[in-house]
């Protein structure tokens, strides 16, 4: 017979364990986050963000080889998820596998040529490979995109804030705000917006 505690843990939802894992990740308690991302994956083996979250927790513990395995699983489920190629490139970079990092960053740029962060990290690895002229071009492109993207995304954010004031229970608006904040790299605020979207009925 299962203990009451085990039964209660097994009854908890994917969303519950995801919230717990993200909270541990935010608190930099990465080992605990890994355990809870595993709970999410057991409940939904096709949930890409759980593999990415676990991979990032492993990366933050300098377990880069294991992180790469998780990122590859995420890519298998969603080969067009741009950010996972950035995370994969970062893990390769930490392992000083610079040529493989370069390939990952190039794929991120192919998928999203407007990502300033991708160009910046691409520039970093080009420097490590002594391709200084190409690195400078990548940094210049990152600066141009950072300026223009920030202006556009901030305009989107202000427009969404106005719309949410008029319709605070609209899940789609909260989801869109989360997407915009994520593009601005405001991770904490994006998670709060996604949580509001989930509470009002939209699954992120």
C-alpha positions in Angstrom: 0.0 0.0 0.0 1.3 3.5 -0.9 1.9 5.9 1.9 -0.5 9.0 2.0 2.4 11.2 1.1 3.3 9.2 -2.0 -0.3 9.2 -3.1 -0.6 12.9 -2.7 2.6 13.5 -4.7 1.4 11.3 -7.5 -1.9 13.1 -7.7 -0.4 16.5 -8.2 -0.6 17.9 -11.7 2.0 18.7 -14.2 1.4 22.4 -13.7 2.0 22.1 -10.0 5.4 20.4 -10.4 6.3 22.9 -13.1 5.6 25.8 -10.8 7.6 24.2 -8.0 10.5 23.5 -10.4 10.6 27.0 -11.7 10.5 28.4 -8.1 13.5 26.3 -7.2 15.2 27.4 -10.4 14.6 31.0 -9.6 16.0 30.4 -6.1 19.1 28.8 -7.7 18.3 25.5 -6.0 19.0 23.6 -9.2 19.2 20.1 -7.8 15.7 20.4 -6.4 14.5 21.9 -9.6 15.8 18.8 -11.6 13.8 16.5 -9.4 10.6 18.4 -10.0 11.2 18.8 -13.7 11.4 14.9 -13.7 7.9 14.9 -12.1 6.7 17.1 -15.0 8.3 14.8 -17.6 6.8 11.7 -16.1 3.3 13.2 -16.4 3.9 14.6 -19.9 6.9 13.1 -21.8 6.3 15.4 -24.7 6.4 18.7 -22.6 9.4 20.4 -24.3 9.8 23.2 -21.7 10.4 20.6 -18.9 13.4 19.1 -20.8 14.7 22.6 -21.4 14.2 23.5 -17.8 16.0 20.4 -16.6 18.8 21.0 -19.1 19.3 24.5 -17.9 19.4 23.3 -14.2 22.0 20.8 -15.2 23.9 23.5 -17.1 23.9 25.7 -14.0 25.4 22.8 -12.0 28.2 22.6 -14.6 26.8 19.2 -15.7 27.1 20.3 -19.3 27.2 16.8 -21.0 24.0 15.8 -19.3 22.4 19.2 -20.2 23.3 18.5 -23.9 21.3 15.2 -23.7 18.2 17.1 -22.4 18.5 19.8 -25.0 18.8 17.1 -27.8 15.6 15.5 -26.4 13.9 18.9 -26.6 15.0 19.5 -30.2 13.7 16.0 -31.1 10.3 17.1 -29.8 10.4 20.6 -31.3 13.2 21.2 -33.8 12.1 24.8 -34.4 12.4 25.9 -30.7 15.1 28.7 -31.2 16.2 29.1 -27.6 17.2 25.5 -27.1 20.0 26.0 -29.7 21.3 28.9 -27.7 21.3 26.8 -24.6 23.0 24.0 -26.4 25.6 26.4 -27.8 26.3 27.7 -24.2 26.8 24.1 -23.0 29.2 23.4 -25.8 31.0 26.7 -25.1 31.5 25.7 -21.5 33.0 22.5 -22.6 35.3 24.4 -25.0 33.8 22.6 -27.9 33.7 25.8 -29.8 33.1 24.5 -33.3 30.0 22.7 -32.1 28.9 25.8 -30.2 29.2 27.7 -33.5 26.9 25.3 -35.3 24.3 25.6 -32.5 24.4 29.4 -32.6 24.2 29.5 -36.4 21.1 27.3 -36.2 19.5 29.7 -33.6 20.2 32.6 -36.0 18.7 30.7 -39.0 15.5 30.1 -37.0 15.3 33.6 -35.6 17.5 36.2 -37.4 16.2 39.0 -35.2 17.6 37.5 -32.0 20.2 39.9 -30.6 21.4 37.4 -28.0 22.1 34.8 -30.6 24.4 37.2 -32.5 26.2 38.2 -29.3 26.9 34.6 -28.3 27.8 33.8 -31.9 30.4 36.7 -31.7 31.8 35.2 -28.4 32.5 31.9 -30.0 33.9 33.4 -33.1 36.4 35.3 -30.9 37.4 32.0 -29.3 38.1 30.6 -32.8 40.1 33.8 -33.7 37.6 34.9 -36.4 37.8 38.5 -35.1 36.4 40.2 -38.2 33.3 38.0 -38.3 32.9 38.4 -34.5 32.8 42.2 -34.8 30.2 41.9 -37.5 28.1 39.7 -35.2 28.4 42.1 -32.3 27.4 45.0 -34.5 24.3 43.1 -35.6 23.5 42.3 -32.0 23.7 45.9 -31.0 21.4 47.0 -33.9 18.9 44.4 -33.1 18.9 45.0 -29.4 18.1 48.7 -29.9 15.3 48.1 -32.5 13.8 45.0 -30.8 13.7 46.6 -27.4 11.7 49.5 -28.8 9.2 47.3 -30.7 8.7 44.9 -27.8 8.3 47.7 -25.3 5.6 49.2 -27.6 3.9 45.7 -27.6 4.1 45.5 -23.9 2.5 48.9 -23.3 -0.3 48.1 -25.8 -0.9 44.8 -24.0 -1.0 46.4 -20.6 -3.7 48.8 -21.9 -5.7 45.9 -23.3 -5.4 43.9 -20.1 -6.6 46.9 -18.0 -9.8 46.8 -20.1 -10.1 43.0 -20.1 -8.1 41.5 -17.2 -9.6 38.0 -17.5 -8.6 37.6 -21.1 -6.1 34.6 -21.1 -4.9 35.3 -24.7 -3.8 38.8 -23.7 -1.8 37.4 -20.7 -0.3 34.7 -22.9 0.8 37.4 -25.5 2.2 39.6 -22.7 4.3 36.6 -21.5 5.6 36.0 -25.0 6.6 39.7 -25.3 8.3 39.8 -21.9 10.1 36.6 -22.8 11.5 38.2 -26.0 12.7 41.1 -23.8 14.5 38.5 -21.6 12.3 39.5 -18.5 12.0 35.9 -17.4 10.4 36.4 -14.0 7.7 38.8 -15.4 7.1 36.5 -18.3 6.5 33.6 -15.9 4.0 35.7 -13.9 2.1 36.5 -17.1 2.1 32.9 -18.2 0.8 31.9 -14.8 -2.1 34.4 -15.2 -2.8 33.0 -18.6 -3.0 29.5 -17.1 -5.2 30.6 -14.3 -7.6 32.1 -16.8 -7.7 29.0 -18.9 -4.9 29.3 -21.5 -2.2 26.6 -21.4 1.3 27.8 -22.2 
